[in-house]
Amino acid sequence: MPLLNLSHVTQYTYRQPVSFGEHRIMVRPRESYDQHLIRATLQIDPAPSNLRWLQDVFGNSVAIATFDQRADRLTFDSQVQVLHEPVGVEDVHIEEYARSYPFTYSSEEMPDLLRSIERQHLDPLRQIDSWARGFVDASGRTETLAILSDMTATIRRQFTYVPRAEKGTQSPIETLRTRKGTCRDYAMLMIEAVRALGLAARFASGYVYNPSARERRLGGGNTHAWVRVYLPGSGWIEFDPTNGIVGSRGLIRVAVARDIYQAVPISGTWSGFPGSFLDMTVKVDIAVDRTADTAAAARSPARKVARC
């Protein structure tokens, strides 16, 4: 049960002072049974004239900032402390009827899952469908968790992780064709593949950290992206194709959405002379308090830990 200190600083710089429109900030981790928010502060420079908080349609915490002064830089400094009790693959319990694929969600759950099952990207040649079907045993029923675990591991093993600073994602078909991309490209490919199998999947954004000295995670130093799949009996379970993770070990959720564009950490507008914008820098640092981890473990019942 590690205690994490998260620092996320985003800074925009300009050639001369510009004015700022409304900004939407999603950097506050979600409260849940596996991650407990101890402390969270958000400092904005220059100070906004108004800052209000809301929960969006997915239950994410969103800060809305408005400004009444000009400046040549804009800084968002989020400092968070989280007590993390990650879920491992051994903690995933699936109802009997859903343990083997194919299955159908219950009539009570299906109406709320439909939008997370709908495909978001065109696939005229059914390339994503064919790739996803490759994880299903054509001769009989396949274990549901095995399909998702194999898909996660295959992307981690067969695709090349290439960091990219530009906004947006490449199409899932391009990611499948080139076999390379960023964490968000991998997430969108897997979401579309899971949806092609008729399962509900969502985009998750947040932070990744190294749980121990032996476990190294890709995607650190910035925000990270992965996938959540709805499994009857356990609900929404994390799958990180960038690191081959099943469960939330090493992952801190900030935002969950049906599509990546609903989970942008910071978005907003500015106005000024053309060419005023110079640069945007993002720095994420995560410190794991090993002392707190050891003390918490001593107070908690022994648990098996999945090694990814």
Order of alpha helices (4+ residues) and beta strands (2+ residues): beta-beta-beta-beta-beta-beta-alpha-alpha-beta-alpha-beta-alpha-beta-alpha-beta-beta-beta-beta-beta-beta-beta-alpha
